[in-house]
């Protein structure tokens, strides 16, 4: 549930270190789960996830189920997997348990989308994201507004983008398969 702009920033940074990949396919795959009609299916969401923020977010992405269904990853599926990894880690690393326990889901969503609106312009400029990056899913494009303080600081999001974009996905896949569940890298 990271924003499309956060997903694109991570994909672009990942591609800087993996220039052998087809960038267009990776970027298209990165945007796919949030642009498709059945977002829960594309995220391998647990249909029985709870109503409180913690259990609701923990059931949002199932990395092992994705890997069980997709034994090999072409560049599109690698982008899709990178999207799922980003969403899984986003809630683990960008929000405290206390925040999630002390806010309703509605409050959380309001704060989150306010942050997205105020981060998009900053991220678009810093990571050289253009409308062209959204060509497979043009309705996902939103340029944003100037940054204002919010629940996601620029520094925290930059650190998150750097961290996720540097994950060795081959090693991470092995770890997920070994544990047969979502695990941190």
Secondary structure as the mmCIF struct_conf table of DSSP 4:
data_model
#
loop_
_struct_conf.conf_type_id
_struct_conf.id
_struct_conf.beg_label_comp_id
_struct_conf.beg_label_asym_id
_struct_conf.beg_label_seq_id
_struct_conf.end_label_comp_id
_struct_conf.end_label_asym_id
_struct_conf.end_label_seq_id
HELX_RH_AL_P HELX_RH_AL_P1 UNK A 4 UNK A 16
TURN_TY1_P TURN_TY1_P1 UNK A 17 UNK A 17
TURN_TY1_P TURN_TY1_P2 UNK A 19 UNK A 20
BEND BEND1 UNK A 21 UNK A 21
HELX_RH_AL_P HELX_RH_AL_P2 UNK A 23 UNK A 35
BEND BEND2 UNK A 36 UNK A 37
HELX_RH_AL_P HELX_RH_AL_P3 UNK A 39 UNK A 43
TURN_TY1_P TURN_TY1_P3 UNK A 44 UNK A 44
TURN_TY1_P TURN_TY1_P4 UNK A 47 UNK A 48
BEND BEND3 UNK A 51 UNK A 52
HELX_RH_AL_P HELX_RH_AL_P4 UNK A 53 UNK A 58
TURN_TY1_P TURN_TY1_P5 UNK A 59 UNK A 59
BEND BEND4 UNK A 60 UNK A 60
HELX_RH_AL_P HELX_RH_AL_P5 UNK A 63 UNK A 69
BEND BEND5 UNK A 71 UNK A 72
HELX_RH_AL_P HELX_RH_AL_P6 UNK A 75 UNK A 93
BEND BEND6 UNK A 94 UNK A 95
HELX_RH_AL_P HELX_RH_AL_P7 UNK A 97 UNK A 102
BEND BEND7 UNK A 103 UNK A 103
HELX_RH_AL_P HELX_RH_AL_P8 UNK A 105 UNK A 126
TURN_TY1_P TURN_TY1_P6 UNK A 127 UNK A 128
HELX_RH_3T_P HELX_RH_3T_P1 UNK A 131 UNK A 140
BEND BEND8 UNK A 151 UNK A 152
HELX_RH_AL_P HELX_RH_AL_P9 UNK A 154 UNK A 165
TURN_TY1_P TURN_TY1_P7 UNK A 166 UNK A 166
HELX_RH_AL_P HELX_RH_AL_P10 UNK A 169 UNK A 179
TURN_TY1_P TURN_TY1_P8 UNK A 180 UNK A 180
BEND BEND9 UNK A 181 UNK A 181
#
